[in-house]
Amino acid sequence: MRTIGLIGGLSWESTVIYYQIINQRVRERLGGSHSANSLIWSVDYTTVEDLIFADRWDEVSTLLTVAGGKLEELGADLLLVCSNTFSRVSDDVERAVSVPVLHIADALGAEIRARGMRKVGLLGTHFTMEQPFYRDRLAAHGFDVVVPRRAQRELVHRVIFDELVRGVLREPSKDAYARIIDDLADDGAEGVILGCTEIELLISEKDSAIPVLPSARLHAEAAAGFALAG
């Protein structure tokens, strides 16, 4: 079994999802009490959060690249940046190491193609919903990506940083997200990407009028498949 290296703490609330899903998938495949060979490098989230809001992405790149190098030194055969927003520097990490880096948007793209979807909605931070690094990577897989209206994007972004990364789950926020998903469905979206890993703490399939595409879960499942293929 290959060893998975997780660059986490982005935030730790969702890194838990990665660790749980990876180990569940390995146990399902191998049976008994099997679990994954894995390593986690978890950063202080406030540090990187302050950097992205100051638009100091070069420093974010340095921090996560160093983390990736440490995980490789410790024996990781595959690296994941456990975040949609921070996947902006995934290519920088990959250039600095000699092991593969599985991009979260590619894990999503593979699933969306497999489902035959032609148009999907995207919920996430301002960075993922509005900047090209993420949307273009998704669109390269051959489907259209639509985002909520500006006021709705503001709400989605605010809930992520004021609530979800702090482990706060509120019913009014869930209801607001569900209404936004309804609007995306009205715009022709056949599914909705939960494009911030923490959104999976708030929204599940039962809360959505269209299929949900949980980014952390799909990313983690792809990593488990890679590890087991070894």
N, CA, C and O of each residue as an XYZ file, in Angstrom:
920
protein
N       0.845     -1.196      0.000
C       0.000      0.000      0.000
C       0.877      1.242      0.000
O       1.808      1.354      0.798
N       0.577      2.172     -0.896
C       1.304      3.429     -0.915
C       0.918      4.301      0.281
O      -0.151      4.132      0.868
N       1.800      5.231      0.630
C       1.567      6.138      1.752
C       1.053      7.472      1.239
O       1.639      8.066      0.335
N      -0.051      7.941      1.822
C      -0.688      9.199      1.437
C      -0.213     10.308      2.367
O      -0.233     10.155      3.589
N       0.210     11.414      1.787
C       0.600     12.585      2.567
C      -0.440     13.681      2.441
O      -0.721     14.143      1.335
N      -1.011     14.100      3.545
C      -2.072     15.110      3.562
C      -1.529     16.435      4.087
O      -1.043     16.507      5.215
N      -1.612     17.484      3.266
C      -1.316     18.833      3.737
C      -2.644     19.403      4.218
O      -3.474     19.834      3.418
N      -2.830     19.401      5.518
C      -4.134     19.703      6.100
C      -4.107     20.929      6.991
O      -3.194     21.752      6.938
N      -5.159     21.021      7.826
C      -5.326     22.204      8.660
C      -5.904     23.370      7.875
O      -5.768     24.529      8.268
N      -6.556     23.045      6.750
C      -6.987     24.102      5.812
C      -8.496     24.132      5.627
O      -8.942     24.290      4.491
N      -9.315     23.991      6.668
C      -9.025     23.949      8.086
C      -8.996     22.499      8.600
O      -9.276     21.559      7.857
N      -8.647     22.342      9.895
C      -8.596     20.986     10.447
C      -9.987     20.372     10.502
O     -10.121     19.148     10.502
N     -11.035     21.211     10.548
C     -12.396     20.686     10.584
C     -12.653     19.756      9.399
O     -13.300     18.721      9.559
N     -12.159     20.106      8.229
C     -12.380     19.259      7.058
C     -11.274     18.233      6.867
O     -11.486     17.229      6.187
N     -10.096     18.458      7.451
C      -9.041     17.448      7.367
C      -9.501     16.155      8.032
O      -9.105     15.064      7.622
N     -10.334     16.282      9.053
C     -10.925     15.099      9.694
C     -11.680     14.246      8.676
O     -11.611     13.018      8.719
N     -12.405     14.900      7.755
C     -13.148     14.170      6.727
C     -12.194     13.331      5.886
O     -12.467     12.164      5.606
N     -11.080     13.924      5.485
C     -10.088     13.200      4.683
C      -9.606     11.947      5.409
O      -9.619     10.850      4.850
N      -9.189     12.121      6.639
C      -8.633     11.000      7.390
C      -9.665      9.885      7.552
O      -9.347      8.705      7.405
N     -10.897     10.273      7.856
C     -11.958      9.285      8.046
C     -12.275      8.544      6.756
O     -12.337      7.315      6.754
N     -12.475      9.265      5.662
C     -12.872      8.642      4.399
C     -11.768      7.741      3.862
O     -12.042      6.627      3.414
N     -10.535      8.204      3.899
C      -9.423      7.387      3.396
C      -9.349      6.064      4.149
O      -9.211      5.005      3.538
N      -9.439      6.125      5.455
C      -9.353      4.886      6.237
C     -10.573      3.993      6.049
O     -10.447      2.769      6.037
N     -11.741      4.588      5.903
C     -12.940      3.786      5.636
C     -12.818      3.041      4.312
O     -13.143      1.856      4.235
N     -12.352      3.725      3.273
C     -12.238      3.087      1.962
C     -11.217      1.957      1.978
O     -11.434      0.912      1.364
N     -10.114      2.161      2.671
C      -9.099      1.101      2.755
C      -9.661     -0.105      3.493
O      -9.449     -1.242      3.070
N     -10.373      0.126      4.584
C     -10.951     -0.998      5.334
C     -11.999     -1.736      4.506
O     -12.086     -2.963      4.550
N     -12.805     -0.969      3.740
C     -13.813     -1.616      2.883
C     -13.162     -2.518      1.838
O     -13.666     -3.604      1.549
N     -12.050     -2.072      1.276
C     -11.390     -2.831      0.219
C     -10.610     -4.023      0.765
O     -10.626     -5.101      0.172
N      -9.926     -3.832      1.896
C      -9.027     -4.872      2.401
C      -9.637     -5.697      3.523
O      -9.152     -6.786      3.826
N     -10.706     -5.183      4.147
C     -11.394     -5.927      5.193
C     -10.685     -5.872      6.536
O      -9.662     -5.208      6.702
N     -11.266     -6.592      7.486
C     -10.667     -6.695      8.811
C     -10.475     -5.345      9.473
O     -11.366     -4.496      9.454
N      -9.309     -5.157     10.056
C      -9.003     -3.907     10.749
C      -7.976     -3.079      9.986
O      -7.258     -2.274     10.579
N      -7.907     -3.277      8.673
C      -6.956     -2.523      7.858
C      -7.241     -1.020      7.915
O      -8.391     -0.599      8.043
N      -6.196     -0.234      7.820
C      -6.309      1.217      7.683
C      -5.192      1.700      6.773
O      -4.304      0.933      6.402
N      -5.244      2.966      6.418
C      -4.315      3.509      5.423
C      -2.962      3.858      6.034
O      -2.862      4.247      7.198
N      -1.924      3.708      5.212
C      -0.631      4.303      5.549
C      -0.729      5.786      5.185
O      -0.863      6.129      4.011
N      -0.664      6.651      6.173
C      -0.860      8.066      5.885
C      -0.049      8.943      6.823
O       0.315      8.549      7.932
N       0.220     10.148      6.335
C       0.924     11.174      7.090
C       0.130     12.470      6.958
O      -0.420     12.750      5.893
N       0.064     13.257      8.021
C      -0.642     14.545      7.987
C       0.301     15.646      8.454
O       0.913     15.551      9.518
N       0.407     16.690      7.640
C       1.084     17.911      8.061
C       0.001     18.979      8.164
O      -0.522     19.445      7.152
N      -0.329     19.359      9.389
C      -1.443     20.269      9.619
C      -0.910     21.645     10.002
O      -0.187     21.789     10.988
N      -1.276     22.658      9.208
C      -0.774     24.013      9.448
C      -1.712     24.776     10.383
O      -2.854     24.372     10.600
N      -1.218     25.873     10.925
C      -2.047     26.776     11.741
C      -2.914     27.587     10.786
O      -2.397     28.397     10.017
N      -4.217     27.378     10.829
C      -5.089     27.965      9.826
C      -5.093     29.491      9.865
O      -5.146     30.128      8.813
N      -5.040     30.084     11.044
C      -5.060     31.542     11.118
C      -3.903     32.142     10.327
O      -4.054     33.187      9.693
N      -2.756     31.485     10.365
C      -1.586     31.988      9.638
C      -1.869     32.081      8.141
O      -1.631     33.119      7.524
N      -2.377     30.995      7.557
C      -2.604     31.005      6.108
C      -3.846     31.813      5.735
O      -3.902     32.400      4.654
N      -4.831     31.846      6.615
C      -6.021     32.654      6.352
C      -5.645     34.128      6.249
O      -6.103     34.825      5.343
N      -4.811     34.604      7.176
C      -4.371     35.997      7.129
C      -3.609     36.283      5.836
O      -3.739     37.365      5.263
N      -2.823     35.326      5.382
C      -2.029     35.528      4.171
C      -2.909     35.648      2.928
O      -2.662     36.496      2.071
N      -3.936     34.798      2.830
C      -4.746     34.862      1.604
C      -5.586     36.129      1.554
O      -5.830     36.663      0.472
N      -6.032     36.620      2.705
C      -6.806     37.852      2.702
C      -5.917     39.076      2.464
O      -6.403     40.146      2.096
N      -4.621     38.904      2.676
C      -3.667     39.970      2.361
C      -3.096     39.798      0.952
O      -2.218     40.555      0.539
N      -3.595     38.806      0.218
C      -3.131     38.510     -1.139
C      -1.634     38.190     -1.180
O      -0.930     38.561     -2.120
N      -1.168     37.499     -0.150
C       0.252     37.110     -0.075
C       0.389     35.620     -0.403
O       0.856     34.813      0.401
N      -0.039     35.306     -1.609
C      -0.079     33.908     -2.020
C       1.304     33.294     -2.185
O       1.459     32.077     -2.088
N       2.309     34.129     -2.434
C       3.659     33.591     -2.550
C       4.112     32.984     -1.226
O       4.825     31.981     -1.210
N       3.697     33.594     -0.117
C       4.058     33.061      1.195
C       3.259     31.796      1.512
O       3.772     30.877      2.151
N       2.012     31.754      1.066
C       1.228     30.524      1.205
C       1.903     29.395      0.436
O       2.027     28.276      0.933
N       2.333     29.703     -0.773
C       3.012     28.705     -1.597
C       4.247     28.164     -0.891
O       4.481     26.956     -0.885
N       5.036     29.053     -0.298
C       6.243     28.623      0.409
C       5.905     27.705      1.575
O       6.543     26.669      1.761
N       4.898     28.086      2.363
C       4.522     27.270      3.526
C       4.063     25.872      3.119
O       4.474     24.878      3.719
N       3.213     25.801      2.102
C       2.673     24.497      1.728
C       3.685     23.676      0.938
O       3.664     22.447      0.995
N       4.565     24.338      0.205
C       5.626     23.622     -0.500
C       6.597     22.985      0.492
O       7.028     21.847      0.307
N       6.932     23.718      1.534
C       7.792     23.156      2.589
C       7.105     21.961      3.246
O       7.739     20.937      3.500
N       5.802     22.096      3.520
C       5.045     20.988      4.108
C       5.081     19.762      3.204
O       5.279     18.641      3.673
N       4.887     19.981      1.896
C       4.930     18.867      0.962
C       6.284     18.192      0.937
O       6.374     16.966      0.872
N       7.340     18.993      0.989
C       8.687     18.418      1.011
C       8.940     17.592      2.252
O       9.572     16.538      2.184
N       8.450     18.064      3.386
C       8.612     17.299      4.632
C       7.867     15.970      4.559
O       8.380     14.944      5.005
N       6.659     15.987      4.000
C       5.892     14.744      3.876
C       6.588     13.767      2.944
O       6.606     12.563      3.199
N       7.160     14.284      1.866
C       7.900     13.403      0.958
C       9.104     12.786      1.665
O       9.371     11.594      1.517
N       9.823     13.592      2.427
C      10.976     13.087      3.179
C      10.573     11.982      4.149
O      11.336     11.047      4.391
N       9.367     12.100      4.701
C       8.888     11.116      5.669
C       8.346      9.849      5.004
O       8.019      8.882      5.691
N       8.251      9.848      3.675
C       7.850      8.638      2.975
C       6.552      8.684      2.210
O       6.080      7.646      1.747
N       5.953      9.863      2.059
C       4.699      9.949      1.299
C       4.946      9.638     -0.172
O       5.912     10.117     -0.768
N       4.055      8.827     -0.751
C       4.115      8.484     -2.175
C       3.163      9.328     -3.008
O       3.233      9.312     -4.237
N       2.282     10.056     -2.358
C       1.273     10.900     -2.996
C       0.955     12.027     -2.034
O       0.893     11.820     -0.822
N       0.750     13.241     -2.582
C       0.401     14.375     -1.740
C      -0.949     14.930     -2.133
O      -1.324     14.904     -3.305
N      -1.688     15.439     -1.140
C      -2.942     16.148     -1.358
C      -2.894     17.458     -0.593
O      -2.544     17.478      0.586
N      -3.244     18.548     -1.254
C      -3.544     19.794     -0.552
C      -5.025     19.715     -0.215
O      -5.871     19.787     -1.106
N      -5.338     19.567      1.058
C      -6.703     19.242      1.489
C      -7.584     20.488      1.543
O      -8.054     20.894      2.606
N      -7.793     21.073      0.386
C      -8.545     22.323      0.303
C      -8.826     22.636     -1.153
O      -8.056     22.266     -2.039
N      -9.936     23.321     -1.395
C     -10.208     23.884     -2.718
C      -9.506     25.227     -2.887
O      -8.809     25.448     -3.877
N      -9.691     26.122     -1.919
C      -9.077     27.439     -2.006
C      -7.564     27.346     -2.118
O      -6.961     28.010     -2.961
N      -6.951     26.536     -1.282
C      -5.495     26.465     -1.260
C      -4.930     25.591     -2.372
O      -3.713     25.466     -2.510
N      -5.813     24.987     -3.164
C      -5.329     24.277     -4.352
C      -4.740     25.258     -5.363
O      -4.109     24.847     -6.337
N      -4.945     26.546     -5.132
C      -4.304     27.551     -5.987
C      -2.790     27.346     -6.050
O      -2.164     27.705     -7.047
N      -2.191     26.774     -5.000
C      -0.738     26.564     -4.998
C      -0.364     25.092     -5.171
O       0.795     24.728     -4.970
N      -1.325     24.239     -5.540
C      -1.027     22.819     -5.730
C       0.063     22.593     -6.773
O       0.942     21.750     -6.591
N      -0.001     23.354     -7.868
C       1.016     23.182     -8.914
C       2.401     23.571     -8.409
O       3.398     22.978     -8.820
N       2.470     24.563     -7.523
C       3.758     24.946     -6.931
C       4.310     23.799     -6.091
O       5.500     23.489     -6.152
N       3.436     23.173     -5.308
C       3.864     22.036     -4.489
C       4.368     20.911     -5.391
O       5.405     20.304     -5.122
N       3.621     20.639     -6.467
C       4.002     19.537     -7.348
C       5.362     19.788     -8.002
O       6.147     18.854     -8.166
N       5.645     21.026     -8.374
C       6.941     21.326     -8.985
C       8.098     21.152     -8.007
O       9.237     20.945     -8.426
N       7.819     21.233     -6.711
C       8.873     21.190     -5.698
C       9.164     19.781     -5.183
O      10.146     19.577     -4.469
N       8.329     18.817     -5.534
C       8.504     17.449     -5.033
C       8.621     16.489     -6.212
O       8.403     16.864     -7.364
N       8.966     15.252     -5.901
C       9.121     14.252     -6.962
C       8.015     13.213     -6.944
O       8.049     12.262     -7.724
N       7.025     13.380     -6.056
C       5.891     12.461     -5.996
C       4.668     13.163     -6.565
O       4.640     14.393     -6.608
N       3.643     12.410     -7.007
C       2.447     13.054     -7.565
C       1.685     13.869     -6.526
O       1.672     13.540     -5.340
N       1.052     14.940     -6.998
C       0.135     15.737     -6.177
C      -1.240     15.640     -6.826
O      -1.432     16.101     -7.951
N      -2.184     15.049     -6.129
C      -3.530     14.859     -6.669
C      -4.347     16.127     -6.447
O      -4.646     16.491     -5.310
N      -4.702     16.792     -7.531
C      -5.430     18.059     -7.444
C      -6.907     17.792     -7.161
O      -7.506     16.903     -7.765
N      -7.486     18.555     -6.252
C      -8.871     18.338     -5.856
C      -9.831     18.558     -7.019
O     -10.830     17.847     -7.135
N      -9.546     19.528     -7.880
C     -10.432     19.783     -9.020
C     -10.403     18.634    -10.019
O     -11.397     18.387    -10.702
N      -9.288     17.934    -10.114
C      -9.210     16.790    -11.023
C     -10.013     15.601    -10.492
O     -10.619     14.860    -11.266
N     -10.014     15.423     -9.167
C     -10.846     14.368     -8.589
C     -12.325     14.661     -8.846
O     -13.091     13.753     -9.169
N     -12.720     15.912     -8.705
C     -14.099     16.314     -8.992
C     -14.413     16.156    -10.477
O     -15.469     15.642    -10.845
N     -13.495     16.600    -11.320
C     -13.716     16.521    -12.757
C     -13.950     15.106    -13.231
O     -14.809     14.865    -14.080
N     -13.191     14.163    -12.689
C     -13.351     12.760    -13.071
C     -14.736     12.245    -12.687
O     -15.360     11.508    -13.452
N     -15.215     12.628    -11.510
C     -16.527     12.179    -11.051
C     -17.642     12.795    -11.900
O     -18.601     12.114    -12.263
N     -17.509     14.076    -12.211
C     -18.545     14.756    -12.994
C     -18.616     14.174    -14.401
O     -19.707     13.980    -14.938
N     -17.473     13.896    -14.995
C     -17.459     13.254    -16.314
C     -18.108     11.881    -16.254
O     -18.882     11.511    -17.138
N     -17.790     11.129    -15.208
C     -18.346      9.782    -15.077
C     -19.868      9.816    -14.953
O     -20.547      8.881    -15.377
N     -20.399     10.881    -14.380
C     -21.856     11.011    -14.229
C     -22.520     11.611    -15.475
O     -23.746     11.673    -15.562
N     -21.714     12.043    -16.420
C     -22.252     12.586    -17.660
C     -22.894     13.954    -17.515
O     -23.729     14.338    -18.335
N     -22.518     14.689    -16.487
C     -23.095     16.014    -16.282
C     -22.456     17.019    -17.239
O     -21.254     16.973    -17.502
N     -23.279     17.919    -17.747
C     -22.783     18.927    -18.695
C     -22.700     20.321    -18.084
O     -22.023     21.198    -18.621
N     -23.386     20.524    -16.966
C     -23.395     21.832    -16.316
C     -23.547     21.634    -14.817
O     -24.475     20.960    -14.368
N     -22.640     22.219    -14.040
C     -22.688     22.057    -12.581
C     -22.563     23.412    -11.907
O     -21.925     24.326    -12.428
N     -23.181     23.523    -10.742
C     -23.041     24.711     -9.921
C     -21.841     24.577     -9.006
O     -21.376     23.470     -8.733
N     -21.346     25.701     -8.538
C     -20.169     25.713     -7.665
C     -20.414     26.625     -6.472
O     -20.730     27.803     -6.636
N     -20.267     26.075     -5.269
C     -20.266     26.843     -4.029
C     -18.871     26.788     -3.434
O     -18.232     25.736     -3.451
N     -18.394     27.898     -2.914
C     -17.071     27.919     -2.305
C     -16.748     29.312     -1.808
O     -17.633     30.154     -1.652
N     -15.477     29.542     -1.561
C     -15.033     30.884     -1.172
C     -15.029     31.796     -2.398
O     -15.169     31.336     -3.531
N     -14.868     33.090     -2.150
C     -14.709     34.012     -3.275
C     -13.600     33.539     -4.206
O     -13.716     33.631     -5.428
N     -12.521     33.029     -3.608
C     -11.358     32.653     -4.395
C     -11.715     31.569     -5.410
O     -11.337     31.663     -6.578
N     -12.434     30.552     -4.973
C     -12.755     29.442     -5.876
C     -13.902     29.775     -6.818
O     -13.920     29.306     -7.956
N     -14.853     30.571     -6.367
C     -15.986     30.883     -7.226
C     -15.648     31.931     -8.289
O     -16.260     31.944     -9.356
N     -14.686     32.803     -8.011
C     -14.468     33.951     -8.886
C     -13.123     33.962     -9.607
O     -12.991     34.610    -10.645
N     -12.130     33.262     -9.081
C     -10.813     33.304     -9.711
C     -10.639     32.140    -10.690
O     -11.234     31.078    -10.503
N      -9.833     32.334    -11.724
C      -9.746     31.323    -12.788
C      -9.001     30.052    -12.409
O      -9.205     29.019    -13.047
N      -8.133     30.090    -11.382
C      -7.292     28.929    -11.098
C      -8.123     27.667    -10.851
O      -7.679     26.564    -11.168
N      -9.299     27.819    -10.301
C     -10.131     26.669     -9.947
C     -11.182     26.387    -11.010
O     -11.337     25.251    -11.458
N     -11.897     27.424    -11.408
C     -12.966     27.229    -12.395
C     -12.405     26.746    -13.727
O     -13.006     25.887    -14.372
N     -11.263     27.283    -14.149
C     -10.676     26.852    -15.416
C     -10.220     25.396    -15.352
O     -10.336     24.658    -16.330
N      -9.704     24.994    -14.204
C      -9.252     23.598    -14.043
C     -10.446     22.657    -14.144
O     -10.350     21.594    -14.756
N     -11.557     23.041    -13.553
C     -12.773     22.233    -13.663
C     -13.278     22.198    -15.107
O     -13.572     21.131    -15.646
N     -13.374     23.367    -15.717
C     -13.934     23.456    -17.070
C     -13.114     22.670    -18.083
O     -13.646     22.219    -19.097
N     -11.815     22.503    -17.813
C     -10.959     21.737    -18.717
C     -11.387     20.279    -18.815
O     -10.972     19.568    -19.730
N     -12.211     19.835    -17.881
C     -12.718     18.458    -17.923
C     -13.932     18.319    -18.830
O     -14.430     17.209    -19.020
N     -14.422     19.428    -19.396
C     -15.434     19.325    -20.437
C     -16.867     19.592    -20.024
O     -17.792     19.055    -20.634
N     -17.072     20.410    -19.001
C     -18.434     20.782    -18.606
C     -18.446     22.253    -18.210
O     -17.398     22.847    -17.958
N     -19.643     22.832    -18.159
C     -19.791     24.230    -17.779
C     -19.930     24.363    -16.264
O     -20.531     23.514    -15.605
N     -19.369     25.431    -15.731
C     -19.436     25.708    -14.293
C     -20.155     27.039    -14.090
O     -19.766     28.055    -14.668
N     -21.207     27.030    -13.265
C     -21.943     28.257    -12.965
C     -21.860     28.534    -11.470
O     -21.785     27.616    -10.653
N     -21.874     29.815    -11.132
C     -21.780     30.213     -9.723
C     -23.004     31.044     -9.350
O     -23.701     31.549    -10.230
N     -23.269     31.187     -8.067
C     -24.422     31.999     -7.634
C     -24.246     33.477     -7.990
O     -23.171     33.917     -8.399
N     -25.330     34.221     -7.822
C     -25.277     35.664     -8.020
C     -24.412     36.317     -6.930
O     -24.113     35.708     -5.903
N     -24.021     37.577     -7.186
C     -23.041     38.234     -6.317
C     -23.450     38.221     -4.838
O     -22.647     37.845     -3.984
N     -24.680     38.623     -4.528
C     -25.109     38.664     -3.129
C     -25.078     37.271     -2.513
O     -24.745     37.113     -1.339
N     -25.423     36.267     -3.305
C     -25.379     34.895     -2.808
C     -23.941     34.437     -2.587
O     -23.660     33.715     -1.630
N     -23.034     34.850     -3.462
C     -21.627     34.497     -3.273
C     -21.094     35.106     -1.978
O     -20.322     34.478     -1.253
N     -21.514     36.328     -1.703
C     -21.097     36.984     -0.449
C     -21.534     36.160      0.755
O     -20.760     35.952      1.689
N     -22.785     35.689      0.728
C     -23.301     34.903      1.849
C     -22.545     33.584      1.991
O     -22.153     33.210      3.096
N     -22.340     32.880      0.881
C     -21.632     31.599      0.927
C     -20.234     31.788      1.511
O     -19.801     31.013      2.364
N     -19.539     32.812      1.053
C     -18.179     33.105      1.516
C     -18.170     33.433      3.005
O     -17.340     32.918      3.754
N     -19.092     34.289      3.430
C     -19.132     34.708      4.832
C     -19.386     33.531      5.757
O     -18.738     33.407      6.797
N     -20.319     32.669      5.392
C     -20.621     31.515      6.240
C     -19.394     30.609      6.379
O     -19.134     30.077      7.459
N     -18.658     30.436      5.315
C     -17.464     29.585      5.383
C     -16.478     30.113      6.421
O     -16.026     29.369      7.291
N     -16.148     31.401      6.325
C     -15.082     31.936      7.183
C     -15.559     32.333      8.572
O     -14.781     32.278      9.524
N     -16.814     32.731      8.708
C     -17.309     33.127     10.028
C     -17.849     31.946     10.831
O     -17.930     32.017     12.058
N     -18.218     30.864     10.152
C     -18.875     29.758     10.838
C     -18.171     28.408     10.605
O     -17.682     27.790     11.550
N     -18.126     27.966      9.364
C     -17.750     26.577      9.105
C     -16.322     26.249      9.503
O     -16.084     25.199     10.102
N     -15.357     27.119      9.188
C     -13.974     26.803      9.556
C     -13.774     26.830     11.067
O     -12.751     26.370     11.572
N     -14.761     27.374     11.786
C     -14.707     27.396     13.249
C     -15.574     26.317     13.880
O     -15.753     26.281     15.097
N     -16.113     25.436     13.035
C     -16.928     24.338     13.543
C     -18.332     24.739     13.933
O     -19.006     23.997     14.647
N     -18.795     25.910     13.475
C     -20.137     26.395     13.809
C     -21.089     26.009     12.685
O     -20.871     26.378     11.531
N     -22.142     25.269     13.014
C     -23.140     24.823     12.039
C     -24.494     25.388     12.442
O     -25.005     25.062     13.514
N     -25.081     26.230     11.598
C     -26.338     26.908     11.921
C     -27.413     26.552     10.905
O     -27.164     26.543      9.699
N     -28.612     26.259     11.405
C     -29.726     25.923     10.520
C     -30.060     27.048      9.539
O     -30.313     26.762      8.368
N     -30.072     28.325      9.968
C     -30.354     29.376      8.986
C     -29.349     29.390      7.823
O     -29.719     29.679      6.685
N     -28.109     29.083      8.107
C     -27.107     29.035      7.043
C     -27.367     27.849      6.114
O     -27.229     27.964      4.896
N     -27.738     26.732      6.686
C     -28.082     25.568      5.859
C     -29.259     25.895      4.949
O     -29.241     25.568      3.762
N     -30.272     26.533      5.498
C     -31.447     26.893      4.703
C     -31.078     27.858      3.576
O     -31.575     27.737      2.456
N     -30.200     28.817      3.884
C     -29.781     29.786      2.861
C     -29.010     29.091      1.746
O     -29.213     29.395      0.570
N     -28.129     28.163      2.103
C     -27.388     27.407      1.098
C     -28.352     26.596      0.229
O     -28.191     26.528     -0.989
N     -29.347     25.986      0.860
C     -30.310     25.172      0.103
C     -31.060     26.027     -0.917
O     -31.324     25.578     -2.032
N     -31.401     27.252     -0.537
C     -32.096     28.145     -1.480
C     -31.179     28.524     -2.642
O     -31.622     28.623     -3.787
N     -29.914     28.733     -2.341
C     -28.959     29.073     -3.402
C     -28.795     27.889     -4.362
O     -28.701     28.080     -5.574
N     -28.762     26.691     -3.829
C     -28.678     25.508     -4.692
C     -29.926     25.403     -5.572
O     -29.831     25.048     -6.747
N     -31.079     25.708     -5.010
C     -32.317     25.713     -5.811
C     -32.179     26.660     -7.006
O     -32.581     26.324     -8.120
N     -31.613     27.836     -6.768
C     -31.442     28.809     -7.843
C     -30.466     28.305     -8.899
O     -30.671     28.532    -10.091
N     -29.401     27.620     -8.467
C     -28.456     27.048     -9.428
C     -29.140     25.982    -10.278
O     -28.892     25.877    -11.479
N     -30.000     25.196     -9.642
C     -30.755     24.186    -10.393
C     -31.670     24.856    -11.419
O     -31.810     24.373    -12.543
N     -32.285     25.960    -11.029
C     -33.142     26.704    -11.962
C     -32.334     27.242    -13.142
O     -32.867     27.421    -14.237
N     -31.041     27.500    -12.911
C     -30.161     27.988    -13.981
C     -29.621     26.854    -14.846
O     -28.825     27.089    -15.755
N     -30.052     25.627    -14.567
C     -29.662     24.495    -15.399
C     -28.581     23.602    -14.836
O     -28.150     22.667    -15.510
N     -28.129     23.861    -13.616
C     -27.106     23.003    -13.020
C     -27.678     21.608    -12.744
O     -28.757     21.470    -12.167
N     -26.945     20.588    -13.163
C     -27.371     19.199    -12.951
C     -26.828     18.626    -11.648
O     -27.251     17.556    -11.211
N     -25.915     19.321    -11.044
C     -25.339     18.937     -9.764
C     -24.672     20.158     -9.170
O     -24.515     21.169     -9.855
N     -24.271     20.086     -7.896
C     -23.612     21.225     -7.262
C     -22.342     20.749     -6.567
O     -22.364     19.812     -5.769
N     -21.247     21.410     -6.884
C     -19.968     21.126     -6.243
C     -19.931     21.836     -4.891
O     -20.103     23.052     -4.812
N     -19.710     21.072     -3.844
C     -19.452     21.662     -2.534
C     -17.961     21.991     -2.538
O     -17.131     21.243     -2.021
N     -17.654     23.154     -3.148
C     -16.291     23.497     -3.485
C     -15.522     24.203     -2.391
O     -14.566     24.928     -2.666
N     -15.923     23.999     -1.181
C     -15.130     24.300      0.002
C     -15.283     23.067      0.880
O     -16.406     22.646      1.157
N     -14.190     22.487      1.316
C     -14.284     21.196      2.005
C     -15.150     21.261      3.253
O     -15.749     20.258      3.641
N     -15.226     22.437      3.894
C     -16.052     22.555      5.109
C     -17.544     22.555      4.825
O     -18.334     22.292      5.731
N     -17.955     22.842      3.598
C     -19.389     22.863      3.297
C     -20.015     21.489      3.534
O     -21.206     21.388      3.826
N     -19.216     20.443      3.409
C     -19.730     19.085      3.637
C     -20.157     18.862      5.076
O     -20.897     17.922      5.367
N     -19.697     19.719      5.981
C     -20.145     19.645      7.367
C     -21.563     20.165      7.524
O     -22.248     19.837      8.493
N     -22.009     20.988      6.557
C     -23.306     21.659      6.653
C     -24.354     21.072      5.716
O     -25.516     20.920      6.092
N     -23.939     20.742      4.493
C     -24.870     20.337      3.442
C     -24.633     18.888      3.039
O     -23.492     18.461      2.859
N     -25.722     18.137      2.901
C     -25.636     16.768      2.398
C     -26.663     16.605      1.278
O     -27.383     17.544      0.938
N     -26.717     15.422      0.723
C     -27.618     15.152     -0.397
C     -29.069     15.493     -0.062
O     -29.805     15.990     -0.914
N     -29.474     15.227      1.171
C     -30.884     15.449      1.545
C     -31.256     16.929      1.602
O     -32.439     17.270      1.622
N     -30.252     17.809      1.628
C     -30.521     19.242      1.698
C     -30.579     19.897      0.322
O     -30.834     21.096      0.213
N     -30.343     19.108     -0.729
C     -30.175     19.680     -2.055
C     -31.200     19.146     -3.039
O     -31.568     17.972     -3.001
N     -31.657     20.033     -3.925
C     -32.601     19.632     -4.971
C     -31.917     18.879     -6.106
O     -32.582     18.218     -6.903
N     -30.597     18.975     -6.183
C     -29.819     18.296     -7.223
C     -28.678     17.529     -6.555
O     -28.347     17.818     -5.405
N     -28.070     16.564     -7.239
C     -26.976     15.800     -6.636
C     -25.841     16.704     -6.154
O     -25.464     17.664     -6.826
N     -25.309     16.379     -4.984
C     -24.166     17.135     -4.473
C     -22.879     16.400     -4.821
O     -22.840     15.172     -4.891
N     -21.837     17.178     -5.036
C     -20.513     16.655     -5.364
C     -19.565     17.127     -4.261
O     -19.011     18.223     -4.345
N     -19.377     16.295     -3.218
C     -18.595     16.699     -2.050
C     -17.096     16.617     -2.333
O     -16.546     15.528     -2.497
N     -16.449     17.761     -2.388
C     -15.069     17.804     -2.858
C     -14.096     17.044     -1.963
O     -13.249     16.309     -2.471
N     -14.194     17.201     -0.649
C     -13.263     16.509      0.243
C     -13.434     15.000      0.141
O     -12.449     14.265      0.065
N     -14.674     14.539      0.141
C     -14.931     13.103      0.056
C     -14.389     12.522     -1.247
O     -13.737     11.478     -1.234
N     -14.650     13.185     -2.365
C     -14.187     12.667     -3.652
C     -12.669     12.705     -3.756
O     -12.063     11.793     -4.318
N     -12.056     13.745     -3.225
C     -10.602     13.857     -3.202
C      -9.992     12.726     -2.372
O      -9.026     12.085     -2.785
N     -10.575     12.498     -1.199
C     -10.084     11.442     -0.315
C     -10.263     10.058     -0.928
O      -9.383      9.206     -0.807
N     -11.398      9.831     -1.585
C     -11.635      8.534     -2.212
C     -10.638      8.279     -3.341
O     -10.161      7.158     -3.515
N     -10.327      9.328     -4.105
C      -9.332      9.183     -5.171
C      -7.965      8.851     -4.586
O      -7.222      8.054     -5.158
N      -7.633      9.454     -3.458
C      -6.349      9.172     -2.805
C      -6.294      7.726     -2.319
O      -5.278      7.051     -2.482
N      -7.374      7.258     -1.730
C      -7.416      5.862     -1.265
C      -7.245      4.904     -2.433
O      -6.547      3.896     -2.322
N      -7.889      5.221     -3.560
C      -7.743      4.371     -4.746
C      -6.318      4.329     -5.219
O      -5.836      3.263     -5.602
N      -5.617      5.454     -5.208
C      -4.219      5.507     -5.612
C      -3.362      4.666     -4.669
O      -2.494      3.910     -5.106
N      -3.617      4.809     -3.377
C      -2.806      4.065     -2.403
C      -3.000      2.562     -2.579
O      -2.029      1.809     -2.518
N      -4.209      2.122     -2.791
C      -4.488      0.704     -2.922
C      -3.988      0.138     -4.247
O      -3.658     -1.045     -4.338
N      -3.934      0.985     -5.271
C      -3.426      0.534     -6.560
C      -1.943      0.171     -6.480
O      -1.420     -0.525     -7.350
N      -1.271      0.648     -5.431
C       0.144      0.335     -5.277
C       0.385     -1.102     -4.880
O       1.534     -1.512     -4.714
